[in-house]
Amino acid sequence: MIDLSELRNQIDDIDRQIVDLYEKRMAVSSQVAEYKIETGKKVFDKEREDSKLETLKGLTHNNFNSHGIEELFQQIMSMSRKLQYQLLTQKGVVGKLPFTEVEQLEKKNVRVVFQGVEGAYSQAAMKAFFGDEITSFHVKQWRDALSAISEGMADFAVLPIENSTAGFVSEIYDLLLKYDDYIVGEQIIRIEHKLLGCPGAKLEDIRSVYSHEQALMQCEQYLNRHRNWTQTALENTAGAAKKVAEDHDKTQAAIASAIAGETFGLEILDENLCENDVNSTRFIIVSNQRIFEKNAKKISICFELPHHSGSLYNILSHFIYNNLNMSKIESRPLPGRNWEYRFFVDFEGNLNDSAVKNAIRGITEEAANMKILGNY
């Protein structure tokens, strides 16, 4: 008869030995960190770790144990690296992050660009963030706005990045990388879509509806009740209102804001088009300067990873180990590179925090093409 208590005692004894050996291993890892501080050697040595894992797997006696040892030592090596990153930071070997702290952003007498036309939600976000003591202008496309700040025509750009109903705006992320611009602030605007038509038009007259693709998605349930309407996506909601006003066609309607309707002389034919009562869009404030406010509390980064087991987990463990709260993660396939992805992550913190420095150092060494998109 097997004595379960005795077996548990044996496991407890083995576990104590494992803990003792783990602490001894971490002590040696500390000495390795001291060596790397003196020599400038990188912490992460993938070739060495892969070779070590193969050797350790060869010491096992069946496939199950081989896989288990690989997983166990991957975690042990990961903890060893994190300890070394921490010691490097404590010794001041952190490398200077290419961002400058400012007390607060300039919000008066600055030049701000937004995409769309007068009456766009982007304009409302701009006014909410900066107020009225600015010089502003609008452009046709998002890339035009980023080009404007890259070329010095504007100090800041206001762009939509995420909607609570339709999700994130993937093209904005791609453009941030292309133009090498940085997020320095954010503004959340409640979105209240109206169905706008020409003066005298009635709901039963409508045959075509125009709006931005995201707005059409946000009003999908409403539009499904009007399947005889032709839907056409335009570059922005205010532009849709402008088109309807200019065409003077009572069979056309636009999904846009009440402000856009007032701007272009349209009437509200229907409201409450979105089933989500808290439909909001998060806009980002973008600059070509690497700056962040002293009291900034959110960081956005991106990095690239191959599509193989454990790669994302290993990177995200840096947030867990450093007790950083991750608020969002999105992925985008890399053009021309099958099964490789670029990840966009938002997490809480300030670039001056030691925990943030530890995490960023680890991610920089272990992922490809890590970029800080902004601290705001």
JODADA-V294946 format. One record per run of one state. SS is the DSSP state (hx for helix, st for strand, lp for the rest). FROM is the first residue (numbers start at 1). TO is the last residue. If there is no record, write none. Layout:
ss:SS from:FROM to:TO
ss:SS from:FROM to:TO
//
This chain:
ss:lp from:1 to:3
ss:hx from:4 to:39
ss:lp from:40 to:45
ss:hx from:46 to:57
ss:lp from:58 to:62
ss:hx from:63 to:90
ss:lp from:91 to:99
ss:st from:100 to:102
ss:lp from:103 to:110
ss:st from:111 to:115
ss:lp from:116 to:120
ss:hx from:121 to:130
ss:lp from:131 to:134
ss:st from:135 to:139
ss:lp from:140 to:141
ss:hx from:142 to:150
ss:lp from:151 to:155
ss:st from:156 to:163
ss:lp from:164 to:166
ss:st from:167 to:168
ss:lp from:169 to:169
ss:hx from:170 to:179
ss:lp from:180 to:181
ss:st from:182 to:190
ss:lp from:191 to:193
ss:st from:194 to:197
ss:lp from:198 to:202
ss:hx from:203 to:205
ss:lp from:206 to:207
ss:st from:208 to:212
ss:hx from:213 to:218
ss:lp from:219 to:219
ss:hx from:220 to:224
ss:lp from:225 to:229
ss:st from:230 to:234
ss:lp from:235 to:236
ss:hx from:237 to:247
ss:lp from:248 to:251
ss:st from:252 to:256
ss:lp from:257 to:257
ss:hx from:258 to:264
ss:lp from:265 to:266
ss:st from:267 to:271
ss:lp from:272 to:279
ss:st from:280 to:287
ss:lp from:288 to:290
ss:st from:291 to:293
ss:lp from:294 to:297
ss:st from:298 to:306
ss:lp from:307 to:310
ss:hx from:311 to:321
ss:lp from:322 to:325
ss:st from:326 to:333
ss:lp from:334 to:339
ss:st from:340 to:348
ss:lp from:349 to:353
ss:hx from:354 to:366
ss:lp from:367 to:367
ss:st from:368 to:375
ss:lp from:376 to:376
//
